[in-house]
Amino acid sequence: MTVQIYQGDCRQQLFNLDPNTVDSVVTDPPYGLSFMGKAWDYDVPDVEVWKQCYRVLKPGGHLLAFFGSRTYHRGVIPIEDAGFEIRDQMMWLYGSGFPKSHNVSIAIDKMKGAEREVVDVKGQRANSGSGIYNFNNPSKVAEFYEGGWNDTYEVTAASSDEAKQWDGWGTCLKPGHEPIVLARKPFEGTVAQNVLDHGTGAINIDGCRTQEGKFPANVMHDGLHEEWAEYFYCPKANKGDRNEGLEHLPDKQLPGVDGESYMGMTSEGRKQTAKNIHPTVKPNDLMRYLCRLVTPPGGTVLDPFTGSGSTGKAAKMEGFSFVGCELDPEYVEIARARANYEAPQRSIF
């Protein structure tokens, strides 16, 4: 079981790998949303990235890649163009997403220069790792407390007649899912022969059944509804999950200080710090489940967009070797530490 993380553009770094040598690709690539203004999220990966993944993947090997709900179509087409078969679409459902809706009524009053009356002051809490967005006044301070965020904000009433007409209207829905494409490199002959020849081509059904023994579905969730017991349960990454294995690294300043927004929250007048500063950390249990689903025992998992190393950490905990590529040297240091962390072998079910 080995861990190798290359620093640099995956389109070049994957040339370090021989053809037909990795068993699966599990990755969380850029969504093409310009998330938090990050340059790396300007667009979805092009077809050349997936051609390299195709080249190094064994025949019948599976690929799992997250994408945003608005850009899934743009992300999947280059994968198909690279030669992969699109086998399914999986869904990770969660209730802790933060909406970025624009309050139309407030916008109208602001445009007209109309002063709004404060009619109430409210407070909200969210578990660690969740985001809070203040619809009425997004500039208000979200105060941090141990275990989550505490947001106190003013509720204002529409002032102008036009604002009253559009009171309660916004511009987007609260995000509650992330789609995952399940693709496979084609093979010649039958799946039975391919499994015997290469160890790839099938998915690990029994190894991914829920506690109730249910057949694994193409939906995972964060435990919002009891009737979802038949699906795999996994909440978003918490502080402990994000920072395991990074005890030796210094705390670094998070984006979104002095009133700027970070993950839908503000930290006006303060400087929040963390060891893992990557903005899109996937939960360990979810990545373990996905690695286990598509990787044969003792196999090698590839993540061409390693980020802070969630896939690498999960792969190692499942007993797989891992190969990753990451452009940002700061994230490479974090990813290597997380992927090499000797985490306790806890069950994900």
Buried (B, 14 or more C-beta within 10 A) or exposed (E): EEBBBBBBEBBEBBEEBEEBBBBBBBBBBBBBBEBBEBEBBEBBBEBEBBBBBBBBBBBBBBBBBBBBBEBBEBBBEBBBEBBBBBBEEBBBBBBBBBBBBEBBBBBBBEEEEBEBEEEEEEEBEBEBBBBBBBBBBBEBBBBBEEEBBBBEBBBBBBBBEBBBEBBEEBEEEEBBBBBBBBBBBEBEEEEEEBBEBBBBBBBBEEEBBBEEEEEBBEBBBBBEEEEBEBBBBBBBBBBEBBBBBBEEBEEEEBBBBEEEBBBBBBBBEEEBEBBBBBBBBBBBBBBBBBBBBBBBEEBBBBBBBBBBBBBBBBBBBBBBBBBBBBBBEEBBBBBBBBBBBEBEEEEBE
